[in-house]
Amino acid sequence: MTTAPVRLPEHLDHPFSPAGRINPHPAYRWLRTNDPVHHDAASGLWLVTGHADCQTVLRDPRFSAAKGQRERARDDALPPSMLTTDPPDHHRLRAPGALLLGPSAVRSVAGDLTRDVDELLDRLGRRPAAERPDAVADIGRPLATAVFGRLFGLAAAEYARFETLARAASINLDPMVPPARAALGRTAAAALTRYLDAHCATLARGGRAAPLAAFAADDRLTRSEMLGVLNLAVVGGWQPLAELVGNALCSLLPDRAAVRRLAAGDDTSGEGGDAGGEAARRAVDELLRLEAPIPFTARVTTDTVELAGGTLPAGARVLAVISAANRDPAVFADPDELRVDRHPNPHLAFGGGPHFCLAAQLVRQAGGLLLPRLLRRFPGMRGPHGVPDWDRCLVPRRLRVFPVDLGVPGADDKDPGTAEEDHG
């Protein structure tokens, strides 16, 4: 007997439709409750929305990442990298990547990044009071560019060019862009690769000391493989890090108790708090849980797989819907609410299994450095009124714009009636 396909109720927007892309959470909530392993007739994809099932998709070797990337809606080939391979090739490509994005690399640039963040906040403070900076363009992108500039050993004069190339190549994050934009993405990726290739050659001739120099000199990778991994680091790292700031402030600013808590940070440095401390990193994880810039990841089954929520046939094109899994009430109490001190927090915004994001510590460090400093400098910061202006792209999940009112730098932000008690 053939089972009739499950369809979303008419009052819910499909999560891939223009309206659904703005707010996919109602549809994901319904699917997670009613059909957690859902075959979507419109796209031919299987949408997996439960946390436990998504963990299986990310960890089980019967789900191929390599085939998942080849099954994108676009017909352009991706360069060789961790994203496009399964073990053991994946492990071979990933190991050298630690030289660029691993803990030692992050520690080597931490001091410079602290100065970069303080300079960014100084620039914001010098803006005319009537000028409302955009959290995406004026805070997120400069942060991401500074982070990659330090990792890559770029001169400050190169930052604008690098940002232009990174933004253009980030079109390639979205697997479902129209053909014309996909063509622009291919051209931009090629231009970015040429730029990075030339910059690596400069470093090899005695340029600045930087994690990229060690990575580019590693002989475990061919030149083509090295550039493929490097291209992935930019396309998969720069844009999501830039979007993290706007997404985070959109969730955070309405909750004034949470703002004050994060601004206080871990007061262990003797200088008003440790901006990169544990409290800040927990807050970054929670903000990523609520609005992850990468909302899903693709796999293809190599065999029939039984999940708790249903059965997937061999050859199924599967999306592990991270945005849905991160709000699963079976795992997260009050899943739609912000709890900046949530612990434990087994969110899947960094993926899981062999493909766990190599830059996770970098993102936590950068976000944990920026956000407390930003909120201490501008404790009266407020976001725009009304419905957030979410972009209609699928990947990354991002705000089109998010203008912020900085308030008066250093002014007390206690709301009337909340001075004695916080309910965050």
C-alpha positions in Angstrom: 0.0 0.0 0.0 1.4 3.4 -1.0 1.3 6.1 1.7 0.0 9.5 0.6 2.7 12.2 0.8 2.5 14.4 3.8 2.0 18.1 2.9 2.3 21.2 4.9 -1.0 22.8 6.0 -2.1 25.6 3.7 -1.7 28.3 6.4 2.1 27.6 6.6 4.5 29.0 4.1 6.9 26.4 2.6 10.4 27.1 4.1 11.9 27.4 0.6 9.2 29.9 -0.7 10.0 33.6 -0.6 7.8 34.1 2.5 9.0 31.0 4.1 12.6 32.0 3.7 11.9 35.1 5.8 10.5 33.0 8.7 10.9 29.2 8.2 10.5 28.4 11.9 6.7 27.7 11.9 7.0 25.3 9.0 10.0 23.6 10.6 8.1 23.3 13.9 5.2 21.6 12.2 7.4 19.2 10.3 9.4 18.3 13.4 6.2 17.5 15.2 4.2 15.8 12.4 6.6 14.5 9.8 10.2 14.7 11.1 11.6 12.8 8.1 9.7 14.5 5.3 9.9 14.0 1.6 9.4 17.4 -0.1 7.7 16.8 -3.4 8.5 20.3 -4.7 12.3 19.9 -4.4 12.7 16.1 -4.3 14.6 16.5 -1.0 14.1 14.7 2.3 14.0 17.2 5.2 15.2 15.9 8.5 14.2 18.2 11.3 14.6 16.4 14.7 17.8 16.9 16.7 18.7 13.2 17.2 18.0 12.4 13.6 20.1 15.3 12.3 22.9 14.1 14.5 22.7 10.8 12.8 22.7 12.4 9.4 25.9 14.3 10.3 27.7 11.4 11.9 26.7 8.2 10.1 29.0 7.2 7.2 25.9 6.1 5.3 25.2 9.8 4.6 27.7 11.0 2.0 28.8 14.6 2.1 30.6 14.3 -1.3 27.4 13.1 -3.0 25.4 15.6 -1.1 27.4 18.4 -2.7 27.2 16.9 -6.2 23.4 16.8 -5.9 23.1 20.5 -5.5 20.5 22.3 -7.7 23.4 23.9 -9.5 25.6 22.2 -12.1 28.9 23.9 -11.3 31.7 21.8 -9.8 33.0 22.8 -6.4 36.8 22.8 -5.8 38.3 19.9 -3.8 38.0 20.5 -0.1 36.6 19.0 3.1 33.1 20.0 2.0 33.2 17.9 -1.2 34.8 14.7 0.2 34.1 11.8 2.5 36.7 10.0 4.7 39.5 9.1 4.2 40.1 11.9 1.7 38.2 14.3 4.0 40.6 13.6 6.9 43.7 14.1 4.6 42.4 17.5 3.5 41.2 18.6 7.0 44.4 17.9 8.9 46.5 20.7 7.3 43.5 23.1 7.7 44.2 23.2 11.4 47.3 25.3 10.6 45.0 28.0 9.2 41.9 27.7 11.5 42.9 25.6 14.4 43.4 26.6 18.1 47.1 27.5 17.6 46.3 29.7 14.6 43.5 31.5 16.6 45.8 32.1 19.6 48.5 33.5 17.4 46.2 36.4 16.2 44.1 36.9 19.3 46.0 40.0 20.5 45.8 41.7 17.1 42.1 40.9 16.9 41.5 42.5 20.2 43.1 45.7 18.9 41.1 45.4 15.6 37.8 45.2 17.5 38.6 48.2 19.7 39.5 50.2 16.6 36.2 49.1 15.0 34.3 50.3 18.1 36.3 53.6 18.1 35.2 54.2 14.5 31.6 53.5 15.4 31.8 56.0 18.4 33.1 58.7 16.1 30.0 58.5 13.8 27.5 61.4 14.0 24.8 60.6 16.5 22.1 60.8 13.8 23.8 58.2 11.7 22.6 54.7 12.4 25.2 52.1 11.5 24.1 48.8 9.9 25.1 45.8 12.0 25.7 43.8 8.9 27.7 46.2 6.7 29.4 48.4 9.4 30.1 45.8 12.2 29.8 42.3 10.9 31.7 42.6 7.6 34.6 44.7 9.1 34.9 42.1 11.9 35.1 39.2 9.5 37.5 41.0 7.2 39.8 41.8 10.2 39.7 38.2 11.3 40.7 36.8 7.9 43.1 39.6 7.3 45.1 38.5 10.4 44.9 34.8 9.5 46.0 35.5 6.0 48.6 38.2 6.7 47.0 40.8 4.6 48.1 44.4 4.7 45.4 46.8 5.8 45.5 48.3 2.3 44.3 44.9 1.0 41.3 44.6 3.2 38.8 46.4 0.9 39.8 44.2 -2.1 39.6 41.0 -0.1 36.2 41.9 1.2 34.9 42.7 -2.2 36.1 39.3 -3.5 34.8 37.4 -0.5 31.4 39.0 -0.7 31.1 38.2 -4.4 32.3 34.6 -4.0 29.8 34.0 -1.1 27.0 33.6 -3.7 28.3 30.0 -3.8 27.0 29.3 -0.3 23.4 29.2 -1.6 22.8 25.9 -3.5 19.6 27.2 -5.1 20.4 30.6 -6.5 19.1 31.3 -10.1 21.4 30.4 -13.0 22.5 34.0 -13.7 23.7 34.5 -10.1 25.3 31.1 -10.1 27.4 32.1 -13.1 28.4 35.3 -11.2 29.4 33.1 -8.3 31.6 30.9 -10.5 33.4 33.9 -11.9 33.8 35.4 -8.4 35.2 32.1 -7.0 37.8 32.0 -9.8 38.8 35.6 -9.1 39.1 34.8 -5.4 41.2 31.8 -6.1 43.6 33.8 -8.4 43.9 36.4 -5.7 44.7 33.9 -2.9 47.1 32.0 -5.1 49.1 35.2 -5.8 49.0 36.2 -2.1 50.3 32.7 -1.0 53.2 33.2 -3.5 53.9 36.6 -1.9 54.0 35.0 1.6 56.3 32.3 0.3 58.7 34.9 -0.8 59.0 36.3 2.7 55.8 38.2 3.3 54.1 38.7 6.6 54.2 35.9 9.2 50.7 34.5 9.3 48.8 31.1 9.8 48.2 31.1 6.0 52.0 31.0 5.3 52.3 27.7 7.3 49.2 26.3 5.7 50.2 27.1 2.1 53.7 25.6 2.7 52.3 22.3 4.0 53.3 19.6 1.5 50.4 17.2 2.4 48.3 19.0 -0.1 48.7 19.7 -3.8 48.5 23.3 -4.9 45.0 22.8 -6.2 43.9 21.1 -3.0 45.4 23.8 -0.9 43.6 26.5 -2.9 40.3 24.5 -2.7 40.5 24.3 1.1 41.4 28.0 1.2 38.5 29.0 -1.0 36.2 27.0 1.2 37.6 28.8 4.3 36.7 32.1 2.8 33.3 31.2 1.2 32.2 29.1 4.2 33.8 31.3 6.9 33.9 35.0 6.0 30.2 35.5 5.1 28.7 33.4 8.0 31.0 35.2 10.5 29.9 38.6 9.0 26.2 37.6 9.3 26.6 36.3 12.8 26.7 39.8 14.2 23.4 41.0 12.7 21.6 37.8 13.5 23.0 37.8 17.1 22.0 41.5 17.7 18.5 40.8 16.3 17.9 38.1 18.9 19.8 39.8 21.7 18.9 43.5 21.7 15.2 43.2 22.6 16.2 41.3 25.8 17.7 44.1 27.9 18.5 41.7 30.8 20.5 39.5 28.5 22.3 42.6 27.1 23.4 43.6 30.5 24.5 40.1 31.4 26.6 39.7 28.2 28.1 43.2 28.7 29.2 42.2 32.2 30.9 39.1 30.7 33.4 37.2 32.9 34.8 39.8 35.2 38.1 38.1 35.7 40.4 40.3 33.7 40.4 43.3 36.1 39.5 45.5 33.2 35.8 45.3 33.2 35.4 41.7 32.1 37.0 39.0 29.9 35.4 39.6 26.5 36.5 36.2 25.3 35.5 34.3 28.5 33.2 31.4 29.0 30.1 33.5 29.5 30.6 35.2 26.2 31.3 32.0 24.4 28.1 30.5 25.8 26.2 33.5 24.6 27.6 33.1 21.1 26.6 29.4 21.1 23.1 30.3 22.2 22.8 33.1 19.5 24.0 30.7 16.9 21.5 28.1 18.0 18.6 30.6 17.5 19.6 31.9 14.1 22.4 29.8 12.5 23.8 31.5 9.3 24.1 28.0 7.8 20.6 26.6 8.3 21.0 23.1 6.8 23.6 20.8 5.3 23.2 18.3 2.5 23.9 14.5 2.3 23.0 11.6 0.1 22.3 8.1 1.6 24.4 5.3 0.3 22.0 2.7 1.8 18.5 2.5 3.4 18.6 4.2 6.8 16.1 3.9 9.6 15.8 7.0 11.6 13.6 7.6 14.7 11.4 9.9 12.6 11.2 7.7 9.5 13.0 5.7 6.8 15.2 7.1 4.1 15.8 5.0 0.9 19.2 4.6 -0.6 20.1 7.5 -2.9 17.9 9.9 -1.0 18.9 13.6 -1.2 18.8 14.7 2.4 18.9 18.0 4.2 19.7 18.0 7.9 17.8 21.1 8.8 20.0 22.6 11.5 17.6 25.5 12.1 14.8 23.0 13.1 17.1 20.7 15.1 18.4 23.7 17.1 14.8 24.4 18.4 13.8 20.8 19.2 12.0 20.9 22.5 13.1 17.3 23.2 16.6 18.7 23.7 16.2 22.5 24.5 14.0 23.8 27.2 12.0 26.8 25.9 13.6 26.3 22.5 12.4 29.6 21.0 13.7 31.7 23.8 17.1 33.3 24.3 19.0 32.0 27.3 22.5 33.5 27.0 23.8 31.2 29.8 22.2 28.0 28.4 24.4 25.1 29.4 24.8 22.4 28.1 23.9 23.6 24.6 24.3 20.8 22.1 23.3 23.0 19.1 24.3 21.9 15.6 25.2 25.3 14.1 28.7 24.0 13.6 27.6 20.7 12.1 28.8 17.5 13.7 30.8 14.4 13.2 33.8 14.4 10.8 32.6 17.6 9.2 32.3 19.6 12.4 33.3 23.2 11.5 37.0 23.6 11.7 36.5 27.3 12.4 34.2 26.8 15.4 36.7 28.1 17.9 37.5 31.1 15.7 33.8 32.0 15.5 33.4 31.7 19.2 36.5 33.7 19.8 35.6 36.5 17.4 32.0 36.7 18.5 32.9 36.4 22.2 35.4 39.2 21.7 33.2 41.6 19.8 29.8 41.4 21.5 30.6 42.1 25.1 32.9 45.0 24.1 30.2 46.4 21.8 27.6 46.3 24.5 29.8 47.8 27.1 30.8 50.6 24.8 27.1 51.2 23.7 24.9 49.8 26.5 21.9 51.7 25.1 22.1 50.1 21.7 18.7 49.4 20.2 17.6 47.6 17.0 15.0 48.8 14.5 11.3 48.6 15.4 9.0 46.2 13.5 9.6 42.9 11.7 13.3 42.1 11.0 14.3 42.5 7.4 15.4 39.0 6.6 17.0 38.3 3.3 15.2 35.9 0.9 18.3 33.8 0.2 18.4 30.3 1.6 22.0 30.3 2.6 23.3 32.1 4.6 20.4 32.9 6.9 20.9 36.6 7.2 19.4 40.0 7.6 19.3 42.2 4.6 20.0 45.2 6.8 19.8 45.8 10.6 20.3 49.5 11.4 21.1 50.1 15.1 20.8 53.1 17.3 24.0 53.2 19.4 22.5 55.4 22.1 24.9 57.4 24.3 28.3 55.6 24.8 28.8 54.5 28.3 25.3 55.6 29.5 23.5 53.4 32.0 20.9 51.3 30.2 18.7 50.2 33.1 15.0 50.2 32.0 12.5 51.7 34.4 11.3 49.1 36.8 14.1 46.6 36.2 16.9 48.1 38.3 16.2 45.7 41.2 15.6 42.5 39.2 16.5 40.8 35.9 14.3 38.2 34.3 16.6 37.2 31.4 
